[in-house]
């Protein structure tokens, strides 16, 4: 299983000159386990560059959306795979209590917000309300579970039979841990994060920023490290950087870490092989 990071920021794209090393695009991670098939985790602005680099031999793409906040779907309408005639594209994500995923996405991919309607895309599009539990895509077993973040939000575990990774891009398990500091196994996201080789986890805030952001749905860097350690992850990729944290600040923070497991801050272009 190979990972490549195309977007690492939270909230808004930030094309600033002091954010070139970590990147300014919002959430998007490419996963490849078998030839001619890609899994794409979230469709933030990073998916635009991914779409411009798709191989001509590509047979199928599965886009797994964690939730439908704008920073996670803003690039979807500009994803090249959707405009490749005949390409098999599957979009998975949470519905709401009142609308399925297709209806929720149609609110974005239709006028006045977008000129091309979802129903008019030339690819062979399949839209799925993601099941809570395990399902299969080519080369990967995927497990989805609800996690703590405002609105219907899921985290994903991807397993290729020899390695496993988890993606918890927007996640605030500390809401439960404030009452239960030992973070028992039923805590948010544990079923997908337990014992993975790589955990990609929300690390938006500095530790001293959390008290003014409780309930916003995000974690501090320290909370992400504690969560990863408790879950038994072998490596943490700190993700969803705050849009106001520039390269120099992030360099200082991650240079001074004292963590019980390897911690890699996500950067655009980062590649990992599991």
C-alpha positions in Angstrom: 0.0 0.0 0.0 1.4 3.4 -1.1 0.2 6.8 0.2 0.8 10.2 -1.2 -0.4 13.4 0.4 -1.9 16.1 -1.9 -3.5 18.3 0.6 -2.8 18.7 4.3 -4.5 21.8 5.6 -7.8 22.3 7.5 -10.5 24.9 7.0 -9.4 27.0 4.0 -6.8 26.7 1.2 -3.8 28.9 2.1 -1.6 29.8 -0.9 0.9 31.8 1.2 4.6 31.9 0.5 5.3 31.0 4.1 3.4 27.7 3.7 5.3 26.2 0.8 7.0 23.3 2.7 3.9 21.9 4.3 1.5 23.0 1.6 -1.6 25.1 1.5 -4.2 22.8 0.0 -7.0 21.1 2.0 -7.4 17.4 2.8 -6.6 14.8 0.1 -4.6 11.6 0.4 -4.0 9.1 -2.4 -3.8 5.4 -1.6 -2.8 2.7 -4.1 -2.8 -1.0 -3.3 -3.3 -2.6 -6.8 -2.4 -1.4 -10.3 -4.9 0.8 -12.2 -7.0 1.6 -9.1 -6.8 4.5 -6.7 -8.5 5.2 -3.4 -8.7 8.9 -2.6 -9.3 10.0 0.9 -11.3 13.3 0.9 -11.7 15.8 -1.9 -10.3 19.0 -0.6 -8.4 21.3 -3.0 -5.5 18.9 -3.1 -7.6 16.6 -5.3 -7.2 19.1 -8.2 -3.5 18.4 -8.6 -4.1 14.6 -8.1 -6.7 14.7 -10.9 -4.1 16.3 -13.3 -1.7 13.4 -12.6 -3.9 10.4 -13.1 -2.4 7.7 -15.3 -4.1 6.9 -18.6 -4.4 3.2 -17.6 -6.6 4.0 -14.6 -9.7 1.7 -14.5 -11.4 2.7 -11.3 -11.3 5.4 -8.6 -12.9 5.2 -5.2 -13.3 8.6 -3.3 -13.9 8.1 0.4 -15.3 11.3 2.0 -15.0 11.6 5.7 -17.7 14.4 5.9 -19.1 17.1 3.8 -17.6 20.3 5.2 -16.4 22.5 2.4 -12.7 22.1 3.0 -13.2 18.3 2.3 -15.3 18.6 -0.9 -14.2 21.9 -2.4 -12.0 20.2 -5.0 -14.5 17.5 -6.0 -16.0 19.4 -8.9 -12.5 20.0 -10.4 -11.3 16.3 -10.0 -10.2 15.2 -13.5 -11.5 11.6 -13.0 -15.1 12.8 -13.0 -14.6 14.2 -16.5 -12.9 11.2 -18.0 -15.6 9.5 -20.2 -16.3 5.9 -19.1 -14.0 5.8 -16.1 -15.6 4.0 -13.2 -15.7 6.3 -10.2 -17.3 5.5 -6.8 -17.9 8.2 -4.2 -18.5 7.0 -0.7 -19.5 9.2 2.2 -22.0 9.7 5.0 -25.6 10.6 4.4 -27.5 12.6 6.9 -30.6 11.7 8.9 -32.7 13.3 6.2 -30.8 13.0 2.9 -28.6 10.4 1.2 -25.1 11.3 0.0 -26.2 11.8 -3.6 -28.7 14.5 -2.6 -26.2 16.1 -0.3 -23.5 16.3 -3.0 -26.0 17.6 -5.5 -26.5 20.7 -3.4 -22.9 21.6 -4.3 -22.6 20.1 -7.8 -25.4 22.1 -9.3 -26.2 25.8 -10.0 -25.8 28.3 -8.5 -22.7 26.9 -6.7 -21.3 24.9 -9.7 -22.1 24.9 -13.4 -22.0 21.1 -14.0 -24.6 18.9 -12.4 -23.6 15.7 -10.7 -26.0 13.8 -13.1 -24.2 15.2 -16.2 -20.7 14.0 -15.4 -19.3 11.8 -18.2 -17.6 9.2 -16.0 -19.5 6.1 -14.9 -20.4 7.5 -11.5 -21.7 5.5 -8.5 -22.5 7.3 -5.3 -22.8 5.3 -2.1 -24.0 6.0 1.5 -21.0 4.6 3.2 -21.9 1.5 5.4 -20.7 1.6 9.0 -18.6 -1.6 9.1 -16.5 -3.3 6.5 -16.8 -3.3 2.7 -14.4 -4.1 -0.2 -12.8 -2.0 -2.9 -10.2 -3.5 -5.3 -7.2 -4.6 -3.3 -8.4 -3.2 0.0 -10.8 -4.0 2.9 -12.3 -0.7 4.2 -13.8 -0.2 7.6 -15.8 2.9 8.3 -17.0 4.2 11.7 -18.6 7.3 13.0 -16.2 9.7 14.8 -16.5 12.8 17.0 -16.8 15.9 14.7 -19.8 18.2 14.1 -22.2 16.7 11.5 -22.2 13.1 10.2 -18.5 12.2 10.0 -16.7 8.9 9.5 -13.1 7.7 9.9 -11.6 5.0 7.7 -9.4 2.0 8.1 -7.7 0.5 5.0 -6.2 -3.0 5.1 -4.5 -4.7 2.1 -3.9 -8.0 4.0 -0.3 -7.2 5.0 -0.5 -3.6 6.3 -3.2 -1.2 7.6 -3.7 2.5 7.8 -6.3 4.7 9.4 -7.6 8.1 8.3 -9.1 10.3 11.0 -8.8 13.7 9.4 -11.2 15.7 11.6 -11.6 14.2 15.0 -12.0 15.3 18.6 -11.7 12.3 20.9 -10.7 14.6 23.7 -14.3 15.4 24.3 -14.8 12.0 25.8 -11.3 11.8 27.3 -12.0 14.9 29.4 -14.3 12.7 31.5 -12.5 9.4 30.9 -8.8 10.3 30.8 -7.7 6.7 30.3 -9.4 6.7 26.8 -11.2 3.3 27.0 -11.5 1.2 23.9 -15.0 2.4 23.1 -13.7 5.9 22.5 -14.3 7.6 19.2 -12.5 6.0 16.3 -10.8 3.3 18.2 -12.2 0.5 16.0 -10.5 2.0 12.9 -7.3 3.2 14.5 -6.3 0.2 16.7 -2.9 -1.3 15.9 -2.5 0.3 12.4 0.9 0.7 10.8 0.1 4.4 10.0 -2.5 6.6 11.6 -3.2 9.9 9.7 -4.8 12.0 12.4 -6.1 15.5 13.0 -3.5 17.6 14.7 -4.8 21.1 14.0 -4.1 23.0 17.2 -1.2 23.7 19.5 -1.9 22.3 23.0 -2.4 25.8 24.4 -5.0 26.6 21.7 -7.5 23.9 22.6 -9.4 25.5 25.5 -10.7 28.2 23.1 -11.7 25.5 20.5 -13.4 22.8 22.6 -16.3 21.3 20.6 -15.0 22.5 17.2 -14.2 18.9 16.2 -10.4 19.0 16.1 -7.4 17.8 18.1 -4.2 19.3 19.4 -0.8 17.8 18.4 -0.4 16.4 21.9 -3.8 14.9 21.9 -3.1 13.2 18.5 0.1 11.7 19.9 -1.7 10.4 23.0 -4.5 9.0 20.9 -2.1 7.3 18.5 -0.1 5.8 21.4 -3.2 4.5 23.1 -4.5 3.0 19.9 -1.2 1.1 19.3 -0.4 2.8 16.0 3.2 2.3 14.9 3.5 5.7 13.2 1.5 8.9 13.4 1.2 11.3 10.5 0.0 14.6 12.0 -2.6 16.1 9.6 -5.1 18.9 9.0 -2.7 21.7 10.0 -4.2 24.9 11.1 -4.4 27.4 8.2 -2.7 30.1 10.4 0.3 27.9 11.3 3.1 28.8 8.9 6.1 26.6 7.9 8.5 28.0 10.5 6.0 27.5 13.4 5.4 23.9 12.4 9.1 23.3 12.0 9.7 24.4 15.6 6.8 22.4 17.0 7.8 19.1 15.3 11.5 19.6 15.9 10.9 19.7 19.7 8.5 16.8 20.1 9.1 14.1 22.7 6.8 11.3 21.6 6.5 7.6 22.3 6.1 6.7 18.6 7.4 8.1 15.3 5.6 11.3 14.3 5.7 12.7 10.8 4.0 16.0 10.0 2.1 15.8 6.7 3.5 17.7 3.8 2.2 18.0 0.3 4.1 15.4 -1.8 4.9 13.2 1.2 4.9 9.5 0.1 4.8 6.5 2.4 5.1 2.8 1.5 3.5 0.4 4.0 
